[in-house]
Amino acid sequence: QCAPGDSIVIRAGIYTKKLLIEKTVSVFGEEGAVIDVGGKGDCAVIGAPNVTLKGLTLRNTGTDTEKSDTAIWLRKNAADALVEDNVVENSLFGIWVHGAPRPRLINNRITGLPDFQRNDRGDGIHLWNTKGAEIRGNTVEHSRDGIYMELSAMGVVSENTIAHSRYSVHTMWCDGTEFIDNEARSNLVGLALMFSKKIGARGNVLYDNQTHGILLVQVTRGFAIDNAIIGNTKGLFVYNSLYNEIRDNFVARNNLGLHYWGGAEDNEITGNAFVENEIQAKFVASHDQVWDGNYWSDYFGWDA
C-alpha cells in the first residue's frame, strides 16, 4: 500500500502486468526495470494528478488501433504529470494525453513499430484536448505522426528529434502553440501546422523530408522564423493562411523552395534566403504581394 506523496522504486526486472497509478505518487524505475505486456493492451496508465513517472522501459503494447493501445496513457484527471527519461519500444502509441492539462513530457525515447506501414502505426506522442503542454527533448522514431496535437492550446514543443515517421509534427486547432529548436528528418512531412491561430515555428531544422519541410494550412497570425529547411521536396508550403510572419528562414536545395497558393494573402515574407532550390518559388494569388528583403541565389540583376 502507498499514500499520496510517496515515492515508489521499481527494481530491475521484467514485469508483465500493466502499471496502474491512481494516487499522487512518484514512480521511479531502476536501470533494467521493464514493463513488457507482451502485446496485450497498455503498459502504464496514470489516473491521478501530479504524478511522476521516470526511468522505466515500457515495451510491446497491443496493436489494436480501435483501442489505441499505448505505452503510457494519461487520463483526463492526470493534471500536471511529469513523464521523464522513459524508454518506449515496439509500441503502437508511445504517450497519449487524453484531456489532462499541463503535462510535461521530457527526454523520453520512443520507438514505434518499424515493421508496420506508416499509416498502420500509432503516434509517438498524442495530445487531445489539453492546454499548457511542455514537450521537450524527446526522440521519436518509426511512428505514424511523431507528435500529433488536436484541440490542444498554449503548448511549447522544443528540442525534440523526430525521424522515419509520417508527419514529424501534426497539429489541428492548436492555438498559441510554439515549436522551437526541433529536428525533423527523413519523414513524409516535417512540421504540419494546420487550422490554428497564433501558432508558430522558430529555430527548427527540417531536412530530407519526402514532401514538405513546413506546411501552413489555414494558419492565421502565426509565424515561421529562423528555420533551416533543406533538401525536402517542398520547403515551405503556405495554403489559405493569412497575416503570418515568415522571415529569416534558410530555404535551400529543395525541389521547390516556397509554394504559396489557395487563398494565402497578406503574409509578411522577408529576410529569407532561397538558395539553390530547383524552383525557388511558385506563387498563385489573386493580387500581387510585396516580398522585400529576401535573398535569391539565382538572381543576376542589380540590387538598389
N, C-alpha and C positions, 0 to 999 in steps of 0.2 A: 504494500500500500504506500501511496505517496500523498503529500499535501501540496496545495498551491504554493508556489515559490521554491519547491525542492529542485535540486539538480540530480539527474539520473545519468549514470555512465553505463553504456552498453559495452561489455567486454568483447574482446576479439573472438570471432567465431562466425558461423553461418547460421542465420535464423530464418526459418521458413514460414513464419506466421506474420501477418500484417501488423504493423505498429499502429495503434490507435491512441491518440493523445487527446484527452478530453478535460484536462486540467491545465492550469497555467504553470507549466514546468519548463525546465531547460533539459534537453536531451543531448548528450554528447557521445559520440562513438569513438572508442579507442581505435588505433590503427589496426585494421583487419576485421573490424566489425561490419558484417554484411547482412543485409536483409534481402533474401532471394525467395520470391514467392512462386518460383517455378512455373511461370506463365499463367498464373491464376489471379486476376484482379489487380488491386493496388498494393503498393509496398507500404506506404505510410499515409495516414490521414490525420490532419490537425483540425480539431474542433473546439478550440478554446483560444481566448485572446492572449497576447504577449508570450507566445511560445517561442522557444529557441530550439532549432534542430540543426546540429552541427557535426560534421566529421564522419558521417555514415557513407557506406556504399550501398546503393539500392539498385537491384537489377532484376531482369526477367519478369516484367509485368505481363498481364494478359495482353492480347492483341485485338480485343473487341472494340471496334470504333463506336458502336452504339452505346456501350457502357463507358467509353472514354477511359480505359484502364491507364493509370497514372502512377509514376513512382512516388510523387509527393503531392497530395491533394489538400488544399486549404479550403475549408468550408467557409460559409458566409460569416460565421461568428469568430473566425480566426484573425481578428484585427491585430495589426502591429506585430505580425510574425517575423522572426528572423530565420531565414533558411540560408546557411552559410557553409562553404567548404565541404559540400557533399559531392559524391560521385554517383552519377546515374548512368547505367549501362543497359543496353538492349531493352529499351522500354518504349512503349507506344507513345505516351506523353511523358515529358520529364517532370515539370512542375505546373500544376493547374491551380490558379487562384480564382475561386468562384464567389465573387462578390465581397471578399474580405478587404477592408480598407488598409492602406498604408503598409503593404508587405515590403519587406526588404529581402531581396534575392541576390546574394553576394558570393562571388568566387566559387560558384558551382561548376562542375564539368559534366556536361550532358551529352550522351551519345544515344541516338535513337535506334532505328532499325535499318542498318546499311544494306541488308539484303532485300528490303522491300522497295517497290517503286515509290517515288516521292509522294505521290498523291495518296498512297495507302498507309503512310506513316501518320503519327500524331505530331503535335507541335513540341518543340523543345521546352518553351515557356509559353503558357497560355493564360491570358488575363481576360476575365469577363466582369464588367460592371464593378470596377474598383477605382479608387482615387488615391493619388499620392504614392504610387509605387516607386520604389528605388530598385532598379535592376542594374547591377554593376559588376563588372569583372568576370562575367560568366563566359564559358566556352561551350558552344553548341555545334554539333555536327550531325549529319545524316537524319535530319528531321523533315517534316513537311514544311512548316514555317519555323524558322529559328525562334523568333519571338512574335506571337500573334496577340494583338490587343484589340478588344472590342468594347465600346462603351466605357472606356477607362481613361479618365482625365487627369491632368496635372501630374503626370509621372516624369521621372528622369531615367533615361536608359543610356548608360555610359560605359565605355571601356570594355565592351563585350566583343568577342570574336566569334563569327558565325560562318560556317562553311558547309558545302556539299548538301544544301537544302533547297527547297523550292524558293520561297521568299526568305531572305535574311530577316527582315522586319516587315510585318504586315499590320497596318492599323485601319480600323474602321470606327469613326466617331470617337476620336480621342483628343478632344480639345485641350490645348495648353500643355501638350507633352513635348519634351525635348529629347533629341538623340544626339549624343555628344561623344566624340572620340571613339567610335566603334569601328571595327574592321569587318567587312563583308566581302568574301572572296569565293569564287567558284560555286555560286548559287545560280538559280534561274534569274532571280531579281535581287538587287541589293536592298535599298530602302523603298518600300511601297507605302507612301503616306497618302491616305485617302479619306475623303468625306469629313474633314476636320477643320477647325478654326484655331489660329494661333499655335500651330504645330510647326516644329522645325528641326533641321539637321545642321549640326555645326562640327567641323573638325573631323569628320568621318573619312575613312579610306575605303573605297569601293572599287574593286578591280576583278577582272576576269569573270564577270557575271554574264550569263548567256544572253540576257536581254537588256534590262535597264540597270543603270547604276542607281539613280534616284528617280522615282516616279512620283509625281504630284498629280493627284486626280481629285478635283473638287476640293481643293485646299484654299482657304481664304485667310489673308493676313498672316501667313506663315513665313518661313524663311528657309533658305539653303545657303549657308555661308561657310567659306573656308574649307570646303571638302575637296579631297583628291579623288577624281573619278576617271579611272584609267582602264583601257582595254576591255570595255564592255561592248555589247552590240550598239546600244544607245546609251549615251552618257546621262543626260538629263531629259526627261520626258514630262512636259507640262501640259496638262489637259484640263480644260474647263476650270481653271484656277485663277483667282483674282487677287490683286493687291498684295502679292508676295514680294519679299526681298530676296533676290537671287544674286549674290555678289561674292567676289573674291574666291571663286572656285577654280581649281585647276582641272581642266577637262581635256584629256589627252588620249590620242591613239584609240579612240572608239570608232566604230564604223560610222556612227552619226553622233556628232557632239551634242546638239540640242535640237529636240523635236518639240515644236510649240504649235498647238492647234486645239481644235474642239471647243472654241469659245474662250480660250485663255486670253485675258486682257489686263491691261493696267498693272503689269508686274514690273518691278524695278530690276533691270538686268544690267549690272555694271561691275567693273573691276575684275571680271572673269578672264582667264587665259584659255583660249581654244587652240590647242596645239596638235597639229598633225592628225586630226580626225579625217577619215576618208571623205566624209561630207561634214563641213563644220556646223551648219545649221539648216534646218528645214522649218520654214515659217508659214503658217496658214492662219490668217486672221482677217477680220472684216475691214480693218483700217491699219495704217502704218503705226508703228510704235518706235520710240526713241530708245536705242541701246547705246549709250555713250560710255566711253572709258574702258572698253574691253580690248583685249589683245587677240589678234587673229594671225596665226603663224603663216597663212598663205596670202596675206595682204602685201602687195608690192607697190602701192601708191605712196603718195607723200602725205605725212601727217601734218597737222597745222603747226 
